Amino acid sequence: MTTGAMEVQGRQLTAMLDPSQPDLRRVLESFGEVYLRLVTSDHILTIVRTAVAEAANSKLGPELYVRGPKMGWEHLTTYMSHLKERNIINTADPRIAAAHFKGLLEASIVEPLQYGAEAEFAPREAVVAAVDVFLRAYSRSGLAIG
């Protein structure tokens, strides 16, 4: 898979973040499952390991970061901004909300796999828990969410 193909997959993933969809839980869970499948694929894990190993010696790591994770984080931030504007989530900074959601999704899944160890949770279990925590932290009080 080339970086171009990775960018296409990234665009398809971020297209799932449709702020007009009324069921926030469903959007976040669907996105989370596809996101985890992508970032835990053998191919992506190999690219990340290589980028980290070469970061001190070349511009490969920073370039891959900008074309991958950073781009994804920016799209997630835009989605969180739309939710904030529509008064669906309560946050002072959509960038932080996006970073928290990404961190919650990856917790105890991505890091062990990067080291060649087993993930601590099944992906579906991790996604449901991440969305639950995110909604408790960020959804407007009394808002019916999914």
PARO-97576 format. One record per residue (C-alpha): x, y, z. Coordinates in steps of 0.001 Angstrom, whole numbers, padded with zeros to 6 digits, always signed. Layout:
<rs>
XYZ/...
</rs>
This chain:
<rs>
+000000+000000+000000/+001407+003370-000979/+001001+006589+000979/-001525+007607-001698/-003623+004551-000889/-003297+005381+002805/-004598+008872+002104/-007597+007416+000244/-008361+005143+003199/-008005+008133+005518/-010468+010174+003449/-012950+007294+003431/-012603+007018+007189/-013083+010711+007855/-016092+010792+005510/-017819+008730+008197/-017677+011790+010465/-020887+013364+009206/-022080+016033+011664/-025579+015935+010147/-026097+012367+011370/-028360+012518+014435/-027092+009403+016248/-023759+010570+017668/-023076+007289+019464/-023542+005341+016249/-021268+007691+014248/-018527+007536+016884/-018752+003757+017261/-018720+003139+013502/-015802+005511+013061/-013978+003962+016031/-014268+000418+014728/-013023+001319+011246/-010291+003542+012701/-008974+000763+014936/-009075-001731+012077/-006971+000670+009999/-004377+001658+012608/-003943-001909+013854/-003539-003473+010431/-000198-005197+009928/+000668-002822+007123/+000041+000360+009114/+001841-001023+012164/+004866-001798+009970/+004838+001729+008546/+004593+003279+012018/+007417+001133+013366/+009605+002089+010398/+008747+005785+010692/+009595+005833+014386/+012832+003927+013841/+013909+006327+011079/+012648+009550+012684/+016082+010612+013916/+017780+009837+010594/+015388+011084+007931/+012326+013157+007164/+010249+010021+006594/+008671+010019+010052/+007500+013646+010020/+006238+013303+006442/+004221+010196+007242/+002859+011837+010390/+001628+014874+008425/+000072+012728+005688/-001523+010279+008118/-002208+010800+011820/-002093+014601+011732/-004490+014762+008798/-006846+012376+010577/-006660+014389+013790/-007456+017587+011869/-010544+015971+010310/-011652+014716+013713/-011120+018230+015095/-013294+019682+012322/-016017+017171+013194/-015789+018107+016878/-016012+021790+015898/-019254+021105+014035/-020640+019273+017056/-019661+022172+019306/-021293+024705+016958/-024513+022666+017007/-024382+022543+020821/-024095+018746+020825/-020850+018581+022752/-019524+020841+025446/-015870+021697+024961/-013744+024801+025031/-011358+023359+022462/-012433+020854+019783/-008747+019938+019250/-008583+018601+022779/-011887+016738+022394/-010540+015136+019200/-007263+014186+020893/-009127+012701+023849/-011389+010632+021609/-008433+009352+019583/-006573+008511+022797/-009578+006706+024236/-009923+004615+021079/-006257+003652+021039/-005868+002980+024777/-004401-000470+025447/-004924-001462+021810/-002414+000347+019601/+000605+000577+021897/+000858-003154+022710/+000493-003996+019021/+003289-001573+018105/+005534-003593+020406/+004386-006897+018924/+002350-007784+022023/-001353-008612+022210/-003939-005869+022593/-005397-005667+026085/-009004-005483+024846/-011057-006676+021924/-011571-003811+019457/-015380-003695+019830/-015102-003647+023626/-012533-000845+023445/-014642+001227+021049/-017827+000951+023116/-015945+001906+026275/-014194+004814+024518/-017459+006209+023174/-019160+005827+026573/-016397+007746+028338/-016237+010389+025618/-019989+011000+025710/-020034+011191+029514/-017244+013757+029391/-018352+015848+026436/-022055+015471+025663/-024417+018191+026799/-026171+017307+030025/-029596+015819+029422/-028960+015327+025711/-030369+012067+024370/-027466+010437+022576/-028203+007354+020527/
</rs>
